Amino acid sequence: MGIDMKRRNREFNVLPPRPEVQLVDLDLTPGPGRRVGLLLRIAAFGIFFFPSNMVVKPLGAIGTVPLLLALLVLAVWLCSVLFGLQNPLSPRHPGRIGLVLLWVGTCASYAALYSGYTGGSSVTARAAADRWLILLLASAGIILVTAEAVRTLNDALSLSRAILAGAFFCCVVAVLQFFFRFNPMEWVQAAMPGFTDNGGNTPFQMRGFMMRVSGSTFHSIELAVVASMLLPLSIWRGIYDKSGRKWLHWLGTSLLVFAIASTVSRSGILGLVTGLLVFIPFLPRIARRWALVATPAVIAVLFLGVPGLVGTLTASFTAGEDDPSITTRTNNYPRVAAMVAEHPYFGVGPGNYMPTNAIYILDNQYLNSLVTIGVVGLIGLIAYLVIPGISSLLAARASRIPALRCFTGAVSAAGVIAAVCSLTFDSMSFPVFALMYPFIVGLAGGSWIMVRRELELRKEVPSIIGNSPVPAGPAPKTPKGETWIQ
């Protein structure tokens, strides 16, 4: 049985055994290199490709393809642990602390719900709590496997390609929705026999004089936040990925920028600004110069190329109390205070804030968690959303290898964006964000471990680690005598 399990583990290629990471592994090396497991890459791409409103009817809301793939990743990890192929306590990284604290808060609220401590324990309430618990199980699987699989920068690049391929597919859908006013995701849904449309997605929505689109996500705000989170990772890939065609890499980056603009979302602009402020200091020196030139040029092209964008964005930022989306948020604060006062510690139960009227949607994940899983759960959620971004920021500051430093900075920017933008929408209620963010946590764990290994090697070979060799290969066009990675 043990031999068969090892053979299956190699076939799945999820957690293949590898030797100790050496200095050369902490920089990108030319050639194909190793790749992370196929199952993990399919799960990353599938988050964006398979519509989250299509479910296996007997399973209900948990029967989406992305969630089932994530649970399969968890199952493979558990099997590897049970058969001694994986140490569950390794690798250690700060993101695990946030995950554990969120689990503690969720389980406390879950137990309080089932015991009747927080009020009536109806069938609907228990089903909602079960869905939240299953989502956390799927997220845990992604985080644990990603942090173990990403041990080198080539591993990180392999997984990033899969994530960005899914994001670029989502952006192409958004482009077609924006310019041609039809939803290509209907074709994907039609090609999924045995699945049922569970509803909830909003591909089109008017704001001012513009039509907001959502791509393959559930809502335009979700698309804006997810695109802003992945933009730094796409820039890192564009600079350092030597495979494929450079113009395709940068086209994907441009599509992410367009996706943020096409949503006409203040959350997207907030995420974009936050991400650039965190990420730009970790770019190579020449790339920082180009960023200062390219940023205003891209903004000008967007404003000139997308009719009505300037007026709609200006109106949305200057509406103030006249904006119903702002007044709806502020009007909900007294309701939130009353609900929290009634169940302050464990909330009303995981996933159990289900407003019947759209004006009661909180649009703030922290408030939503305070209501559903209480103060104990809120502490766990804050740790889950904040620790990966902050720990990656500290790791990026400590690294001296340009490619690793830039990658860790990109992951940090994604984590910080997730934490900040969760103030402006109930992020964990959106399926693409909820399953994509664990990949960021896992990448943050992988980058933390790589930087920690770099620090260990720096003590052994300080003269080498400070002058890490640059991999050979064609470089993007830059001013004469300079390179992107200086």
C-alpha positions, 0 to 999 in steps of 0.5 A: 500500500505504501509503495502504491501511494508513493507511485500515485503521489509521483503521478499526481506530482503534487508534493514530489520529494526534492533535495535541500534548496541551494543558492542557485535555486533561489534565483531564476535559472534558464531552461524549463526547470521543475514545475509544481504539481499539475493538479495544483496548477489546474486548480489555480487556472480553474478558479477563473475558468470554471464559473462558480455559479455552476454547481453539481445540484446534489451538492448545492453551493459547494459543488463548484468545480474550483471548490471541488478541485481545491478539496481534491488538493487537500485530499492528496495532502492528507493522504501524503501525511497519513502515509508518511510522505509529508510532515504536516508541521513543515514548512513553517511560515507566518501565514499558517498562524493566520489560518490557525487563528481563523480556524479557532474562531470559526470552530468556536462560532460553529460549536456555539451555533450547533449548541444553540448558544447563539440562538436558533440552530435551524437547518438553513443556519447549519447548512450555511455554517457547513459551507463556510467550514468547507470553504476553509478546508479547501483554502487550507489545502491550497495554502498547505500544498502551495507553501510546500510546492513552491520551494524555488523561484522556478516553482513560483514562476510555474505556479504564477503562470497558471494563476495568471493564465486564468486571470488573463482568460478572465480579462479577455472575457471582461473585454468582450463583455465591455465592448460587445455586451455579451457574456462568453461565460454562457458558452462555458456554462453550456459546455458543462452537462450535469451542472446547474446554474445556482445564480448569484453572478452579475456579469453586467451592471450600470454605473453612471454612463458606463457598463461595469463588467465582471469577466468570469468572476461574480461581480465587477468589484471582485474583478477589480480587486482580484486584478489589482492583486495580481497586477504586481505578480504579472509585472514580476513575471513580465520582467523575469520570465524568459520563456514564451513571448515577452509581448504576450506577458505584457499584453496580459499585464495590460489586460489586468489594468484594463479590467480594473478600469472597466469595472469603474470601481473605487475598490479597484482604484484603491487596490491599484494604488495600494499595490503600486505603493507596496510593490514599486520599491522592490522593483529592479532599479531600471524597472522602477524608472520605467514604472514612473514613465509608464504609469502616467502614460497608461492612465492617459491611454485608459482615460482617452480610450475608454469613453466616459471613464473620467466622468464616471470615476470622478462622479463616483469619488466626489458623490459623497453622501449623495452616493447610495453605495456609501449611504447604504454602508453607513446606514448599516452601522447601527444594525451591525452594532445591535447584532454584535451587542446581542452575540459579541463573542461568537456571532450568529454563526459562520456564514449566517448573515444572509440579508434578504434585501440588497441594501442590508449587504454590509460591503465590509468583510470585517463587519461581516465577520464580526456579525457572523463569527464574533470578536473571536473569529474577527481576530482570526480573520484579521490575522488571516488577511493581514499576516501574509502581506506584512510578513512578505513585506518584511521578507522582501526587505531582507532579501538581496537576490533581485528576482526573489526580492521582486517576487516577494514584494509582488506577493506582499502587495497582493496580500496588502491589497486583500486586507485593505480592500476587504474594508470595502466589500465582503471579500470572503463571500465572493468565490473567486477571491475566496479561493484565489487568496489562499494561493497568495497566502501559500506563495507568501509562505513559499517566499518566506521560506526561500528568503529564510534559506537565503539568510542561512546561505548568506552566513555561509557564502556572503560574498556570493549571495550579495552578487547573485548571478543573473540567469542568461537569456533574452532581456527586454529592451531597455536604455543602452548599457542597462538591464531590467534586473539591475 
